[in-house]
Amino acid sequence: CDCHPVGAAGKTCNQTTGQCPCKDGVTGLTCNRCAKGYQQSRSPVAPCIKIPAINPTSLVTSTEAPADCDSYCKPAKGNYKINMKKYCKKDY
């Protein structure tokens, strides 16, 4: 059968068609290609991963951004003030 060592879910193929049992997202007679809508990954467990669909309704709107940012971003520790005149002179 020559089932692909990474893409196939097993080594035994259908004796009539020659089709190997493919892992999720993998296609081809020997399970050597990613199916449409999937992209190759480096994982031997899941060699093909679903391409995330960009859904316009799931995009963050400007009204949601501050709350979303607060959950990921923490304020800087300390009090830093940058004097632009000194900063620019130092670099140039």
N, CA, C and O atoms as CSV, one atom per row, in Angstrom:
chain,resi,resn,atom,element,x,y,z
A,1,CYS,N,N,0.814,-1.209,0.000
A,1,CYS,CA,C,0.000,0.000,0.000
A,1,CYS,C,C,0.847,1.259,0.000
A,1,CYS,O,O,0.513,2.227,-0.683
A,2,ASP,N,N,1.929,1.263,0.747
A,2,ASP,CA,C,2.814,2.424,0.837
A,2,ASP,C,C,2.107,3.631,1.453
A,2,ASP,O,O,2.234,4.754,0.963
A,3,CYS,N,N,1.355,3.384,2.542
A,3,CYS,CA,C,0.680,4.476,3.254
A,3,CYS,C,C,1.727,5.418,3.844
A,3,CYS,O,O,2.758,4.971,4.347
A,4,HIS,N,N,1.461,6.715,3.781
A,4,HIS,CA,C,2.405,7.714,4.283
A,4,HIS,C,C,2.600,7.520,5.791
A,4,HIS,O,O,1.616,7.387,6.518
A,5,PRO,N,N,3.856,7.502,6.279
A,5,PRO,CA,C,4.105,7.240,7.706
A,5,PRO,C,C,3.530,8.298,8.650
A,5,PRO,O,O,3.234,7.988,9.805
A,6,VAL,N,N,3.366,9.533,8.187
A,6,VAL,CA,C,2.835,10.594,9.053
A,6,VAL,C,C,1.360,10.861,8.769
A,6,VAL,O,O,0.574,11.026,9.702
A,7,GLY,N,N,0.975,10.904,7.503
A,7,GLY,CA,C,-0.391,11.267,7.126
A,7,GLY,C,C,-1.426,10.175,7.309
A,7,GLY,O,O,-2.611,10.463,7.472
A,8,ALA,N,N,-0.993,8.927,7.284
A,8,ALA,CA,C,-1.936,7.814,7.401
A,8,ALA,C,C,-2.230,7.499,8.860
A,8,ALA,O,O,-1.359,7.594,9.724
A,9,ALA,N,N,-3.484,7.119,9.114
A,9,ALA,CA,C,-3.898,6.757,10.474
A,9,ALA,C,C,-3.561,5.299,10.770
A,9,ALA,O,O,-3.670,4.861,11.916
A,10,GLY,N,N,-3.164,4.560,9.777
A,10,GLY,CA,C,-2.779,3.157,9.949
A,10,GLY,C,C,-2.029,2.674,8.728
A,10,GLY,O,O,-1.937,3.388,7.729
A,11,LYS,N,N,-1.491,1.462,8.799
A,11,LYS,CA,C,-0.700,0.925,7.695
A,11,LYS,C,C,-1.524,0.039,6.766
A,11,LYS,O,O,-1.067,-0.304,5.676
A,12,THR,N,N,-2.722,-0.332,7.181
A,12,THR,CA,C,-3.555,-1.224,6.383
A,12,THR,C,C,-4.471,-0.420,5.478
A,12,THR,O,O,-5.217,0.443,5.941
A,13,CYS,N,N,-4.409,-0.712,4.174
A,13,CYS,CA,C,-5.259,0.014,3.237
A,13,CYS,C,C,-6.375,-0.886,2.722
A,13,CYS,O,O,-6.373,-2.100,2.927
A,14,ASN,N,N,-7.320,-0.254,2.051
A,14,ASN,CA,C,-8.412,-0.980,1.417
A,14,ASN,C,C,-7.808,-1.774,0.256
A,14,ASN,O,O,-7.223,-1.189,-0.654
A,15,GLN,N,N,-7.946,-3.090,0.282
A,15,GLN,CA,C,-7.318,-3.945,-0.732
A,15,GLN,C,C,-7.906,-3.733,-2.125
A,15,GLN,O,O,-7.229,-3.976,-3.124
A,16,THR,N,N,-9.151,-3.284,-2.201
A,16,THR,CA,C,-9.793,-3.065,-3.500
A,16,THR,C,C,-9.372,-1.740,-4.122
A,16,THR,O,O,-8.979,-1.688,-5.287
A,17,THR,N,N,-9.457,-0.648,-3.320
A,17,THR,CA,C,-9.179,0.689,-3.858
A,17,THR,C,C,-7.742,1.137,-3.639
A,17,THR,O,O,-7.244,1.994,-4.369
A,18,GLY,N,N,-7.072,0.569,-2.646
A,18,GLY,CA,C,-5.717,0.993,-2.311
A,18,GLY,C,C,-5.690,2.220,-1.416
A,18,GLY,O,O,-4.619,2.753,-1.125
A,19,GLN,N,N,-6.876,2.680,-0.970
A,19,GLN,CA,C,-6.979,3.874,-0.121
A,19,GLN,C,C,-6.493,3.570,1.294
A,19,GLN,O,O,-6.952,2.625,1.936
A,20,CYS,N,N,-5.562,4.383,1.759
A,20,CYS,CA,C,-5.072,4.274,3.134
A,20,CYS,C,C,-6.003,5.062,4.052
A,20,CYS,O,O,-6.632,6.024,3.611
A,21,PRO,N,N,-6.099,4.666,5.330
A,21,PRO,CA,C,-6.904,5.447,6.282
A,21,PRO,C,C,-6.142,6.711,6.672
A,21,PRO,O,O,-5.084,6.633,7.296
A,22,CYS,N,N,-6.677,7.871,6.305
A,22,CYS,CA,C,-5.972,9.135,6.539
A,22,CYS,C,C,-6.374,9.785,7.856
A,22,CYS,O,O,-7.495,9.618,8.336
A,23,LYS,N,N,-5.432,10.530,8.429
A,23,LYS,CA,C,-5.720,11.340,9.610
A,23,LYS,C,C,-6.596,12.515,9.199
A,23,LYS,O,O,-6.735,12.809,8.011
A,24,ASP,N,N,-7.186,13.186,10.188
A,24,ASP,CA,C,-8.076,14.314,9.936
A,24,ASP,C,C,-7.355,15.405,9.143
A,24,ASP,O,O,-6.267,15.839,9.522
A,25,GLY,N,N,-7.964,15.842,8.046
A,25,GLY,CA,C,-7.394,16.908,7.230
A,25,GLY,C,C,-6.407,16.440,6.182
A,25,GLY,O,O,-5.883,17.249,5.415
A,26,VAL,N,N,-6.144,15.133,6.139
A,26,VAL,CA,C,-5.183,14.577,5.191
A,26,VAL,C,C,-5.954,13.848,4.091
A,26,VAL,O,O,-6.984,13.228,4.354
A,27,THR,N,N,-5.453,13.926,2.869
A,27,THR,CA,C,-6.126,13.282,1.739
A,27,THR,C,C,-5.099,12.613,0.835
A,27,THR,O,O,-3.893,12.706,1.063
A,28,GLY,N,N,-5.593,11.946,-0.183
A,28,GLY,CA,C,-4.729,11.250,-1.130
A,28,GLY,C,C,-4.784,9.755,-0.885
A,28,GLY,O,O,-5.085,9.311,0.223
A,29,LEU,N,N,-4.496,8.983,-1.914
A,29,LEU,CA,C,-4.545,7.528,-1.823
A,29,LEU,C,C,-3.630,7.010,-0.718
A,29,LEU,O,O,-3.985,6.088,0.016
A,30,THR,N,N,-2.445,7.617,-0.612
A,30,THR,CA,C,-1.490,7.195,0.419
A,30,THR,C,C,-1.447,8.160,1.605
A,30,THR,O,O,-0.589,8.037,2.478
A,31,CYS,N,N,-2.383,9.128,1.635
A,31,CYS,CA,C,-2.459,10.130,2.717
A,31,CYS,C,C,-1.208,11.004,2.750
A,31,CYS,O,O,-0.577,11.173,3.793
A,32,ASN,N,N,-0.869,11.550,1.599
A,32,ASN,CA,C,0.363,12.334,1.492
A,32,ASN,C,C,0.125,13.809,1.206
A,32,ASN,O,O,1.076,14.540,0.931
A,33,ARG,N,N,-1.155,14.271,1.266
A,33,ARG,CA,C,-1.451,15.685,0.998
A,33,ARG,C,C,-2.468,16.203,2.003
A,33,ARG,O,O,-3.252,15.443,2.572
A,34,CYS,N,N,-2.435,17.525,2.207
A,34,CYS,CA,C,-3.450,18.154,3.051
A,34,CYS,C,C,-4.701,18.393,2.214
A,34,CYS,O,O,-4.618,18.782,1.049
A,35,ALA,N,N,-5.854,18.155,2.817
A,35,ALA,CA,C,-7.132,18.368,2.149
A,35,ALA,C,C,-7.373,19.856,1.947
A,35,ALA,O,O,-6.709,20.688,2.566
A,36,LYS,N,N,-8.323,20.192,1.082
A,36,LYS,CA,C,-8.672,21.589,0.832
A,36,LYS,C,C,-9.164,22.209,2.138
A,36,LYS,O,O,-9.959,21.603,2.856
A,37,GLY,N,N,-8.688,23.419,2.442
A,37,GLY,CA,C,-9.064,24.086,3.685
A,37,GLY,C,C,-8.138,23.751,4.848
A,37,GLY,O,O,-8.347,24.214,5.969
A,38,TYR,N,N,-7.113,22.942,4.574
A,38,TYR,CA,C,-6.133,22.568,5.600
A,38,TYR,C,C,-4.748,22.991,5.142
A,38,TYR,O,O,-4.481,23.093,3.944
A,39,GLN,N,N,-3.867,23.238,6.110
A,39,GLN,CA,C,-2.483,23.583,5.782
A,39,GLN,C,C,-1.554,22.650,6.541
A,39,GLN,O,O,-1.909,22.117,7.592
A,40,GLN,N,N,-0.372,22.463,5.999
A,40,GLN,CA,C,0.595,21.550,6.597
A,40,GLN,C,C,1.113,22.119,7.908
A,40,GLN,O,O,1.397,23.312,8.017
A,41,SER,N,N,1.232,21.244,8.899
A,41,SER,CA,C,1.815,21.649,10.182
A,41,SER,C,C,3.076,20.822,10.387
A,41,SER,O,O,3.409,19.970,9.563
A,42,ARG,N,N,3.767,21.072,11.473
A,42,ARG,CA,C,4.984,20.302,11.750
A,42,ARG,C,C,4.711,19.181,12.746
A,42,ARG,O,O,5.636,18.505,13.198
A,43,SER,N,N,3.442,18.988,13.086
A,43,SER,CA,C,3.086,17.985,14.081
A,43,SER,C,C,2.863,16.623,13.434
A,43,SER,O,O,2.084,16.514,12.487
A,44,PRO,N,N,3.538,15.574,13.933
A,44,PRO,CA,C,3.274,14.236,13.402
A,44,PRO,C,C,1.903,13.706,13.835
A,44,PRO,O,O,1.357,12.807,13.196
A,45,VAL,N,N,1.349,14.258,14.912
A,45,VAL,CA,C,0.034,13.840,15.403
A,45,VAL,C,C,-1.065,14.401,14.507
A,45,VAL,O,O,-1.995,13.684,14.138
A,46,ALA,N,N,-0.958,15.684,14.158
A,46,ALA,CA,C,-1.929,16.346,13.280
A,46,ALA,C,C,-1.151,17.038,12.161
A,46,ALA,O,O,-0.899,18.240,12.235
A,47,PRO,N,N,-0.764,16.275,11.108
A,47,PRO,CA,C,0.082,16.851,10.064
A,47,PRO,C,C,-0.584,17.946,9.239
A,47,PRO,O,O,0.102,18.754,8.612
A,48,CYS,N,N,-1.921,17.980,9.234
A,48,CYS,CA,C,-2.647,19.022,8.507
A,48,CYS,C,C,-3.645,19.667,9.457
A,48,CYS,O,O,-4.455,18.978,10.077
A,49,ILE,N,N,-3.585,20.991,9.570
A,49,ILE,CA,C,-4.496,21.699,10.469
A,49,ILE,C,C,-5.429,22.585,9.663
A,49,ILE,O,O,-5.066,23.103,8.606
A,50,LYS,N,N,-6.628,22.747,10.178
A,50,LYS,CA,C,-7.647,23.539,9.490
A,50,LYS,C,C,-7.197,24.995,9.422
A,50,LYS,O,O,-6.731,25.556,10.413
A,51,ILE,N,N,-7.341,25.596,8.253
A,51,ILE,CA,C,-7.005,27.011,8.082
A,51,ILE,C,C,-8.122,27.810,8.739
A,51,ILE,O,O,-9.286,27.656,8.370
A,52,PRO,N,N,-7.786,28.666,9.713
A,52,PRO,CA,C,-8.847,29.432,10.381
A,52,PRO,C,C,-9.541,30.373,9.407
A,52,PRO,O,O,-8.895,31.148,8.701
A,53,ALA,N,N,-10.849,30.294,9.381
A,53,ALA,CA,C,-11.635,31.162,8.504
A,53,ALA,C,C,-11.778,32.523,9.156
A,53,ALA,O,O,-12.071,32.614,10.348
A,54,ILE,N,N,-11.576,33.568,8.395
A,54,ILE,CA,C,-11.717,34.919,8.930
A,54,ILE,C,C,-13.187,35.296,8.822
A,54,ILE,O,O,-13.734,35.460,7.732
A,55,ASN,N,N,-13.800,35.427,9.978
A,55,ASN,CA,C,-15.221,35.733,10.041
A,55,ASN,C,C,-15.374,37.195,10.433
A,55,ASN,O,O,-14.953,37.571,11.527
A,56,PRO,N,N,-15.963,38.040,9.578
A,56,PRO,CA,C,-16.064,39.473,9.894
A,56,PRO,C,C,-16.805,39.764,11.198
A,56,PRO,O,O,-16.532,40.778,11.841
A,57,THR,N,N,-17.727,38.903,11.597
A,57,THR,CA,C,-18.467,39.154,12.836
A,57,THR,C,C,-17.623,38.854,14.066
A,57,THR,O,O,-17.938,39.323,15.160
A,58,SER,N,N,-16.549,38.076,13.903
A,58,SER,CA,C,-15.724,37.745,15.060
A,58,SER,C,C,-14.604,38.758,15.285
A,58,SER,O,O,-13.901,38.687,16.293
A,59,LEU,N,N,-14.430,39.700,14.358
A,59,LEU,CA,C,-13.381,40.702,14.523
A,59,LEU,C,C,-13.720,41.642,15.676
A,59,LEU,O,O,-14.885,41.965,15.906
A,60,VAL,N,N,-12.697,42.072,16.388
A,60,VAL,CA,C,-12.899,42.965,17.523
A,60,VAL,C,C,-13.174,44.372,16.997
A,60,VAL,O,O,-12.430,44.893,16.166
A,61,THR,N,N,-14.224,44.962,17.480
A,61,THR,CA,C,-14.538,46.334,17.067
A,61,THR,C,C,-13.849,47.300,18.017
A,61,THR,O,O,-13.372,46.900,19.079
A,62,SER,N,N,-13.798,48.560,17.638
A,62,SER,CA,C,-13.081,49.556,18.431
A,62,SER,C,C,-13.707,49.736,19.814
A,62,SER,O,O,-13.010,50.122,20.752
A,63,THR,N,N,-14.998,49.466,19.959
A,63,THR,CA,C,-15.628,49.618,21.274
A,63,THR,C,C,-15.225,48.482,22.207
A,63,THR,O,O,-15.235,48.650,23.427
A,64,GLU,N,N,-14.869,47.324,21.644
A,64,GLU,CA,C,-14.471,46.185,22.476
A,64,GLU,C,C,-12.976,46.192,22.780
A,64,GLU,O,O,-12.540,45.536,23.726
A,65,ALA,N,N,-12.197,46.909,22.008
A,65,ALA,CA,C,-10.745,46.856,22.115
A,65,ALA,C,C,-10.203,47.186,23.507
A,65,ALA,O,O,-9.354,46.439,23.993
A,66,PRO,N,N,-10.642,48.268,24.189
A,66,PRO,CA,C,-10.053,48.564,25.495
A,66,PRO,C,C,-10.254,47.437,26.508
A,66,PRO,O,O,-9.323,47.102,27.241
A,67,ALA,N,N,-11.433,46.853,26.562
A,67,ALA,CA,C,-11.687,45.769,27.511
A,67,ALA,C,C,-10.816,44.570,27.168
A,67,ALA,O,O,-10.268,43.923,28.061
A,68,ASP,N,N,-10.684,44.272,25.879
A,68,ASP,CA,C,-9.871,43.154,25.434
A,68,ASP,C,C,-8.408,43.399,25.775
A,68,ASP,O,O,-7.714,42.490,26.229
A,69,CYS,N,N,-7.941,44.616,25.559
A,69,CYS,CA,C,-6.553,44.963,25.836
A,69,CYS,C,C,-6.261,44.854,27.332
A,69,CYS,O,O,-5.213,44.345,27.729
A,70,ASP,N,N,-7.188,45.331,28.155
A,70,ASP,CA,C,-6.987,45.282,29.605
A,70,ASP,C,C,-6.805,43.856,30.107
A,70,ASP,O,O,-6.078,43.628,31.074
A,71,SER,N,N,-7.456,42.897,29.459
A,71,SER,CA,C,-7.335,41.521,29.920
A,71,SER,C,C,-5.972,40.930,29.560
A,71,SER,O,O,-5.523,39.991,30.217
A,72,TYR,N,N,-5.303,41.461,28.529
A,72,TYR,CA,C,-3.999,40.946,28.127
A,72,TYR,C,C,-2.844,41.828,28.567
A,72,TYR,O,O,-1.756,41.328,28.854
A,73,CYS,N,N,-3.068,43.131,28.622
A,73,CYS,CA,C,-1.982,44.070,28.896
A,73,CYS,C,C,-2.028,44.554,30.341
A,73,CYS,O,O,-3.088,44.897,30.864
A,74,LYS,N,N,-0.886,44.573,30.959
A,74,LYS,CA,C,-0.770,45.085,32.325
A,74,LYS,C,C,-0.061,46.437,32.244
A,74,LYS,O,O,0.808,46.626,31.393
A,75,PRO,N,N,-0.423,47.382,33.122
A,75,PRO,CA,C,0.261,48.679,33.089
A,75,PRO,C,C,1.742,48.514,33.437
A,75,PRO,O,O,2.119,47.604,34.176
A,76,ALA,N,N,2.564,49.396,32.902
A,76,ALA,CA,C,4.001,49.341,33.155
A,76,ALA,C,C,4.277,49.637,34.622
A,76,ALA,O,O,3.601,50.454,35.246
A,77,LYS,N,N,5.287,48.954,35.162
A,77,LYS,CA,C,5.674,49.206,36.549
A,77,LYS,C,C,6.615,50.403,36.554
A,77,LYS,O,O,7.516,50.496,35.720
A,78,GLY,N,N,6.407,51.306,37.483
A,78,GLY,CA,C,7.249,52.495,37.561
A,78,GLY,C,C,6.631,53.641,36.790
A,78,GLY,O,O,5.604,53.492,36.127
A,79,ASN,N,N,7.276,54.780,36.893
A,79,ASN,CA,C,6.765,55.979,36.241
A,79,ASN,C,C,7.834,56.468,35.273
A,79,ASN,O,O,8.865,56.991,35.696
A,80,TYR,N,N,7.595,56.301,33.995
A,80,TYR,CA,C,8.569,56.694,32.993
A,80,TYR,C,C,8.066,57.906,32.230
A,80,TYR,O,O,6.931,57.934,31.755
A,81,LYS,N,N,8.936,58.915,32.121
A,81,LYS,CA,C,8.613,60.086,31.313
A,81,LYS,C,C,9.723,60.243,30.292
A,81,LYS,O,O,10.906,60.216,30.630
A,82,ILE,N,N,9.333,60.405,29.057
A,82,ILE,CA,C,10.324,60.565,27.995
A,82,ILE,C,C,10.302,62.009,27.522
A,82,ILE,O,O,9.268,62.538,27.115
A,83,ASN,N,N,11.471,62.628,27.589
A,83,ASN,CA,C,11.626,63.975,27.065
A,83,ASN,C,C,12.055,63.815,25.609
A,83,ASN,O,O,13.159,63.346,25.331
A,84,MET,N,N,11.181,64.203,24.682
A,84,MET,CA,C,11.449,63.979,23.260
A,84,MET,C,C,12.703,64.693,22.771
A,84,MET,O,O,13.406,64.168,21.908
A,85,LYS,N,N,13.001,65.880,23.304
A,85,LYS,CA,C,14.192,66.606,22.853
A,85,LYS,C,C,15.451,65.843,23.233
A,85,LYS,O,O,16.357,65.695,22.413
A,86,LYS,N,N,15.517,65.355,24.470
A,86,LYS,CA,C,16.680,64.580,24.908
A,86,LYS,C,C,16.755,63.255,24.160
A,86,LYS,O,O,17.830,62.840,23.727
A,87,TYR,N,N,15.627,62.605,24.013
A,87,TYR,CA,C,15.567,61.301,23.361
A,87,TYR,C,C,16.045,61.401,21.913
A,87,TYR,O,O,16.836,60.573,21.460
A,88,CYS,N,N,15.570,62.403,21.194
A,88,CYS,CA,C,15.956,62.564,19.790
A,88,CYS,C,C,17.422,62.961,19.648
A,88,CYS,O,O,18.091,62.502,18.722
A,89,LYS,N,N,17.936,63.806,20.547
A,89,LYS,CA,C,19.345,64.208,20.491
A,89,LYS,C,C,20.241,63.000,20.720
A,89,LYS,O,O,21.274,62.853,20.066
A,90,LYS,N,N,19.852,62.147,21.636
A,90,LYS,CA,C,20.654,60.980,21.976
A,90,LYS,C,C,20.804,60.053,20.769
A,90,LYS,O,O,21.886,59.519,20.525
A,91,ASP,N,N,19.724,59.862,20.018
A,91,ASP,CA,C,19.759,58.939,18.885
A,91,ASP,C,C,20.387,59.533,17.636
A,91,ASP,O,O,20.890,58.789,16.794
A,92,TYR,N,N,20.372,60.881,17.490
A,92,TYR,CA,C,20.865,61.464,16.245
A,92,TYR,C,C,21.992,62.411,16.452
A,92,TYR,O,O,22.507,62.977,15.488
